[in-house]
Amino acid sequence: MSKAEFQKIGYELIDTISEFFDVISEKPVTTTKSPAELQKTLGNASLPENGLPAEQLLSSASKLLFDNSLFNGHPKFFGFITSSAAPIGVLADLLAASVNPNVGGQILSPMATEIEKQTIQWLAEFIGVSPDYGGVLVSGGNMANFTAFLAARTAKAPKNIKEDGLSNASNQLITYCPKSTHTWIDKAAILFGHGSNSVRWIPTDESNKMDNAILEQTIKDDLAQGHQPFMVVGTAGDVSTGVVDDLETIAAICKTYDLWFHIDGAYGIPAAVIPELKELFVGIKEADSIALDPHKWLYSPLEAGCTLVKNPKHLIDTFSSHPEYYNFSLTEEGGSVNFFEYGLQNSRGFRALKVWLALQQIGRSGYEKLIREDIELSEYFYQLADKHSELQAITQNLSIATMRYIPQDLAEKGEEREAYLNTLNEAILNELQGGGQMFLSNAIVAERYCLRTCIVNFRTTEKDIEECIEIIVHAGREINKKLQGQLA
Ligand SMILES: Cc1ncc(COP(=O)(O)O)c(C=O)c1O
């Protein structure tokens, strides 16, 4: 591609993207097309034999995507935990791909490696732990937690495990986590050979925090049975309701029993930047490792996760290897860092750039304002639901609110009532997810099927929330009528 062509179609693409950002709130949140209809739109052409003009390709790819996508940057998108992407991150990805450093080895990415090191240091500073924490950027929350899990095992398991493998360990290595922990923990236990029975899902109390008395008792029971506890996970913002565990007590238990203390802060830990929320996060400085996801509450485009480790040597002990065909110096020799020695990846992209640039463009105080606004909007959602006669507000923590639709003429009590409400709210969720007016997801709270909204979105306004309350209630009335008609 010539310089002139690159410039021409590059400018056109930027114009198209700018226009998309400008009108995103007027578009449906998601396409209403079925997978079969999408396949038809895409067509079933076979692999092109000869090349096609780049201008035409980019123009049709833009149209395909802008007309047939789910937009998590839409102001009425509140599903799962996927944020609006900061435009500077979009440009950063273009720049990163242009230089295309391989941030696995320092020699292959001289400045990019320094930028990733600084990004990690700033992320540690951002959440208020020592900037001496080291770490690595990864693709997201699962990978950040996996990386920490493996480092914990190296640090706490019997030393021969690296050579002899898990099957030769005399004791079962046990992990502890609250019942509310994201599914990554199950995946880690299965993939890394511990087995899902090695995970102790500790019950949560009435506020949805891990019951730390049960945690301690379970550790004692396992020790008495000859197992080897090695890691406790505390959650800083659970995926369903946003609750932060009592991290200080978990830290103390880990100290008593010499266990690795990991915090899954993939979603919620950036809220530690807010002075009035510091109390919630007391104990994070004690963590041996922390997972946090810039692609959640730091508004980075996918993919960007981060593992922070108090003593980064545990990462090197876990992941470093030195084949003869790598002639370069080891990490820390002469100040160099090779990120392939810090995690599962070998060749690595420059995902740090988008995080590093956004941290500077927005700044600590800018993030404090944006994150606080998301929390206030979530509180507003909860309050409006609480006031509405056909909605029941259930929980509100950080920027997650849960609620359910309750028809006015429904019987007051009884098992049947609860079963009907679960069916009704599930049907409402499915309708709303496919309808394109707004997008939310679900949570099960105390066996109640709830509509769940998570706001990690700098485009959302109070007006969006007010409109969404009306959309939910309207869908609730329609679906209730339909279901009642079916039952009659
Ligand atoms: C608390 C928590 N941990 C881990 C994850 C997994 O993150 P990812 O989807 O980026 O792998 C999530 C995702 O929502 C989460 O909320």
The ligand as a Tripos MOL2 file, in Angstrom:
@<TRIPOS>MOLECULE
LIG
   16    16     1     0     0
SMALL
NO_CHARGES

@<TRIPOS>ATOM
      1 C1        -14.6850  -10.3530   39.1180 C.3       1 LIG1
      2 C2        -14.3560  -10.8680   37.7500 C.ar      1 LIG1
      3 N1        -13.2740  -11.6570   37.5730 N.ar      1 LIG1
      4 C3        -12.9200  -12.1250   36.3600 C.ar      1 LIG1
      5 C4        -13.6740  -11.8320   35.2390 C.ar      1 LIG1
      6 C5        -13.2590  -12.3720   33.8850 C.3       1 LIG1
      7 O1        -12.7890  -11.3220   33.0870 O.3       1 LIG1
      8 P1        -12.5400  -11.5070   31.5080 P.3       1 LIG1
      9 O2        -13.9010  -11.6930   30.9220 O.co2     1 LIG1
     10 O3        -11.8870  -10.2400   31.1070 O.co2     1 LIG1
     11 O4        -11.6780  -12.6890   31.3200 O.co2     1 LIG1
     12 C6        -14.8110  -11.0340   35.3770 C.ar      1 LIG1
     13 C7        -15.6510  -10.7280   34.2140 C.2       1 LIG1
     14 O5        -16.6750  -10.1110   34.3030 O.2       1 LIG1
     15 C8        -15.1580  -10.5280   36.6590 C.ar      1 LIG1
     16 O6        -16.2180   -9.7430   36.8420 O.3       1 LIG1
@<TRIPOS>BOND
     1     1     2 1
     2     2     3 ar
     3     2    15 ar
     4     3     4 ar
     5     4     5 ar
     6     5     6 1
     7     5    12 ar
     8     6     7 1
     9     7     8 1
    10     8     9 2
    11     8    10 1
    12     8    11 1
    13    12    13 1
    14    12    15 ar
    15    13    14 2
    16    15    16 1
@<TRIPOS>SUBSTRUCTURE
     1 LIG1         1 GROUP 0 **** ****
